[in-house]
């Protein structure tokens, strides 16, 4: 009689202890901490120089803020930390103890994820202080942020598989960074090119911000959607993010390396 495989139990306390250790190491690196905390909030200063309540400016600013909060504290931080720990054989030693693989990976992601979610939440009162409306669909906004956190974390582990050392991460991270920022630059591209950039993660996030926060339909420069209409309008943007998340997890699962490249 066959039996079902036993799924290893994950210790939540141990995962949080590992995450706390990773967070302490992040705070000790002043440059990494600046990139992770200060830089994502910097785009919000653009609201100072614009017209109060300008929704088009607000959408672009919030999308840029979230992109930087996902690229730096989540994607690049996880990539560099994983590669560094791998090359120093820290991960290999931890795996010989009680720590499970899922605990190690989750603990690496948690500090950056907390920063990204905090930036996403802080952006609401800051934008409101400059005359912007609060998110039209808060739940959709949160779902989009969490989906992007998972996606960029998975992309970090995939990129780490072909990154030889922490210094090389500055180059190997570029393809994912281009996918992240390319969607926001699509308005300056020809219409034929825009159809392709609309399929990038950056475009998916930008479109979701426009719909979930500002209630803007495609091509609008001001709010036109009510709460119920935002769900249907955001379906395409969510589909793009879900597809990229599934691809990122698939690539990471097939290529993850726990020991240094030879």
C-alpha positions as CSV (number, residue, x, y, z in Angstrom):
1,X,0.0,0.0,0.0
2,X,1.5,3.3,-1.1
3,X,1.7,6.2,1.3
4,X,1.6,9.9,0.5
5,X,5.0,11.7,0.9
6,X,5.4,13.6,4.1
7,X,5.7,17.3,3.7
8,X,8.4,18.7,6.0
9,X,7.1,21.0,8.7
10,X,8.3,24.5,8.6
11,X,9.2,26.2,11.9
12,X,7.8,29.7,11.9
13,X,9.9,30.8,14.9
14,X,13.1,29.6,13.3
15,X,12.2,31.3,10.1
16,X,11.7,34.6,11.8
17,X,15.0,34.2,13.7
18,X,16.8,33.7,10.4
19,X,15.0,36.7,8.9
20,X,16.0,38.8,11.9
21,X,19.6,37.8,11.4
22,X,19.3,38.8,7.7
23,X,17.7,42.1,8.6
24,X,20.6,42.9,11.0
25,X,23.1,42.2,8.3
26,X,21.2,44.5,6.0
27,X,21.2,47.4,8.4
28,X,25.0,47.0,8.9
29,X,25.5,47.7,5.1
30,X,24.8,51.4,4.9
31,X,24.8,51.4,1.1
32,X,22.4,48.5,0.8
33,X,20.2,50.0,3.5
34,X,20.1,53.4,1.6
35,X,19.1,51.6,-1.6
36,X,16.5,49.6,0.2
37,X,14.9,52.3,2.4
38,X,15.7,55.8,1.2
39,X,15.7,55.4,-2.6
40,X,12.2,53.9,-2.9
41,X,10.7,56.9,-1.1
42,X,12.6,59.5,-3.1
43,X,10.2,59.5,-6.1
44,X,7.4,60.7,-3.8
45,X,9.2,64.1,-3.7
46,X,8.1,64.6,-7.3
47,X,4.6,65.4,-6.0
48,X,6.1,68.5,-4.5
49,X,6.8,70.1,-7.9
50,X,3.5,69.1,-9.6
51,X,0.0,70.4,-9.5
52,X,-1.8,69.4,-6.3
53,X,-4.1,66.5,-7.1
54,X,-2.7,65.8,-10.6
55,X,-3.8,62.2,-11.0
56,X,-1.6,61.5,-14.0
57,X,1.4,62.6,-12.1
58,X,0.3,60.7,-9.0
59,X,-0.1,57.5,-10.9
60,X,3.4,57.8,-12.5
61,X,4.9,58.7,-9.1
62,X,3.3,55.8,-7.2
63,X,4.2,53.3,-9.9
64,X,7.8,54.5,-9.8
65,X,7.9,54.3,-6.0
66,X,6.6,50.8,-5.9
67,X,8.9,49.7,-8.7
68,X,12.0,50.9,-6.8
69,X,10.6,49.3,-3.6
70,X,10.4,46.0,-5.4
71,X,13.6,46.2,-7.4
72,X,16.0,47.2,-4.6
73,X,14.9,45.8,-1.2
74,X,13.3,42.7,-2.7
75,X,15.0,41.7,-6.0
76,X,18.5,43.1,-5.7
77,X,18.8,42.6,-2.0
78,X,17.7,39.0,-2.1
79,X,20.0,38.3,-5.1
80,X,23.1,39.8,-3.5
81,X,22.5,38.2,-0.1
82,X,21.8,34.8,-1.5
83,X,24.9,34.9,-3.7
84,X,27.1,36.1,-0.8
85,X,25.8,33.5,1.6
86,X,26.2,30.8,-1.0
87,X,29.8,31.7,-1.8
88,X,30.7,31.9,1.9
89,X,29.1,28.4,2.3
90,X,26.8,29.8,5.0
91,X,23.7,28.3,3.2
92,X,25.4,24.9,2.9
93,X,26.2,24.9,6.6
94,X,22.7,25.9,7.6
95,X,21.2,23.2,5.4
96,X,23.2,20.6,7.4
97,X,21.4,21.6,10.5
98,X,17.7,21.9,11.4
99,X,16.8,24.7,9.0
100,X,14.7,23.7,6.0
101,X,15.3,25.0,2.5
102,X,11.9,26.8,2.5
103,X,12.9,28.5,5.8
104,X,16.2,29.7,4.5
105,X,14.6,31.1,1.3
106,X,11.7,32.8,3.2
107,X,14.0,34.3,5.7
108,X,16.1,35.9,2.9
109,X,13.0,37.4,1.4
110,X,11.2,38.7,4.5
111,X,13.3,41.8,5.4
112,X,13.0,43.2,1.8
113,X,9.4,42.2,1.6
114,X,8.6,44.0,4.8
115,X,10.4,47.1,3.5
116,X,8.5,47.0,0.2
117,X,5.1,46.5,1.8
118,X,5.9,49.3,4.3
119,X,6.8,51.7,1.4
120,X,3.5,50.7,-0.3
121,X,1.6,51.6,2.8
122,X,3.5,54.8,3.6
123,X,2.9,56.0,0.1
124,X,-0.9,56.3,0.8
125,X,-0.8,59.0,3.5
126,X,2.2,60.8,1.8
127,X,0.3,61.0,-1.5
128,X,-2.9,62.1,0.3
129,X,-0.9,64.9,1.9
130,X,-0.1,66.2,-1.6
131,X,-3.7,66.1,-2.7
132,X,-4.0,62.6,-4.2
133,X,-7.0,60.4,-3.5
134,X,-6.6,57.3,-1.4
135,X,-6.6,54.0,-3.3
136,X,-10.0,53.3,-5.0
137,X,-9.6,49.6,-4.4
138,X,-7.3,49.0,-1.5
139,X,-7.6,45.2,-1.6
140,X,-6.6,45.1,-5.3
141,X,-3.7,47.4,-4.5
142,X,-2.4,45.1,-1.7
143,X,-2.9,42.0,-3.8
144,X,-0.8,43.5,-6.6
145,X,2.0,44.5,-4.3
146,X,2.2,41.1,-2.7
147,X,2.1,39.3,-6.1
148,X,5.0,41.5,-7.2
149,X,7.0,40.7,-4.0
150,X,6.7,37.0,-4.7
151,X,7.6,37.5,-8.4
152,X,10.7,39.6,-7.8
153,X,11.9,37.3,-5.0
154,X,11.6,34.3,-7.4
155,X,13.4,36.3,-10.1
156,X,16.2,37.0,-7.5
157,X,16.7,33.2,-6.8
158,X,16.7,32.5,-10.6
159,X,19.2,35.2,-11.3
160,X,21.4,34.0,-8.5
161,X,21.8,30.6,-10.3
162,X,23.9,32.2,-13.0
163,X,25.6,34.9,-10.9
164,X,29.1,33.9,-9.9
165,X,29.6,36.5,-7.1
166,X,28.0,39.6,-5.5
167,X,29.9,41.9,-7.8
168,X,28.6,40.2,-10.9
169,X,25.1,40.8,-9.6
170,X,25.3,44.4,-10.9
171,X,25.3,43.0,-14.4
172,X,23.2,39.8,-14.1
173,X,20.4,41.8,-12.5
174,X,20.0,44.1,-15.5
175,X,17.6,41.9,-17.6
176,X,15.1,41.8,-14.7
177,X,15.5,45.5,-14.0
178,X,14.8,46.3,-17.6
179,X,11.6,44.3,-17.4
180,X,10.7,46.2,-14.3
181,X,11.2,49.7,-15.6
182,X,10.5,49.1,-19.3
183,X,6.7,49.2,-18.9
184,X,6.8,52.7,-17.4
185,X,8.7,54.0,-20.4
186,X,6.3,52.5,-22.9
187,X,4.5,55.8,-23.4
188,X,7.5,57.2,-25.2
189,X,7.7,54.3,-27.6
190,X,5.9,53.7,-30.9
191,X,2.5,52.0,-30.7
192,X,3.9,48.8,-32.2
193,X,6.5,48.6,-29.4
194,X,4.0,49.5,-26.7
195,X,2.0,46.3,-27.4
196,X,5.1,44.3,-26.3
197,X,6.0,46.4,-23.4
198,X,2.5,46.1,-22.1
199,X,3.4,42.5,-21.4
200,X,6.3,43.3,-19.1
201,X,6.0,43.1,-15.2
202,X,6.6,46.9,-15.0
203,X,3.7,47.6,-17.3
204,X,1.5,45.2,-15.3
205,X,2.3,47.0,-12.1
206,X,1.9,50.4,-13.6
207,X,-1.5,49.5,-15.0
208,X,-2.6,48.0,-11.7
209,X,-1.7,51.2,-9.9
210,X,-3.6,53.3,-12.3
211,X,-6.7,51.1,-11.9
212,X,-6.6,50.1,-8.2
213,X,-5.5,53.4,-6.8
214,X,-6.7,56.1,-9.3
215,X,-9.6,54.3,-11.0
216,X,-8.1,55.1,-14.5
217,X,-9.1,53.0,-17.5
218,X,-6.6,52.5,-20.4
219,X,-5.6,55.8,-21.9
220,X,-7.4,57.9,-19.3
221,X,-5.6,60.8,-17.5
222,X,-8.2,61.1,-14.7
223,X,-10.5,58.8,-12.6
224,X,-13.4,57.2,-14.5
225,X,-13.9,53.8,-12.7
226,X,-15.9,53.0,-9.6
227,X,-14.9,50.2,-7.2
228,X,-16.8,47.4,-8.9
229,X,-15.4,48.3,-12.4
230,X,-11.8,48.2,-11.2
231,X,-11.8,44.5,-10.8
232,X,-12.7,43.8,-14.4
233,X,-10.4,46.5,-15.8
234,X,-7.5,45.2,-13.7
235,X,-7.9,41.6,-14.8
236,X,-5.5,41.9,-17.7
237,X,-2.8,43.5,-15.6
238,X,-3.2,40.9,-12.9
239,X,-3.0,38.2,-15.6
240,X,0.4,39.6,-16.7
241,X,1.7,39.6,-13.1
242,X,0.5,36.1,-12.4
243,X,2.0,34.8,-15.6
244,X,5.4,36.4,-14.8
245,X,5.2,35.1,-11.2
246,X,4.5,31.5,-12.4
247,X,7.4,31.8,-14.8
248,X,9.8,33.2,-12.2
249,X,8.9,30.4,-9.7
250,X,9.4,27.7,-12.4
251,X,12.8,29.1,-13.4
252,X,13.9,29.4,-9.8
253,X,12.8,25.9,-8.9
254,X,14.7,24.4,-11.8
255,X,17.9,26.3,-11.4
256,X,18.4,27.1,-7.7
257,X,22.0,26.4,-6.6
258,X,23.0,26.1,-3.0
259,X,26.8,25.8,-3.5
260,X,29.3,28.1,-5.3
261,X,29.7,27.9,-9.0
262,X,32.9,26.1,-10.1
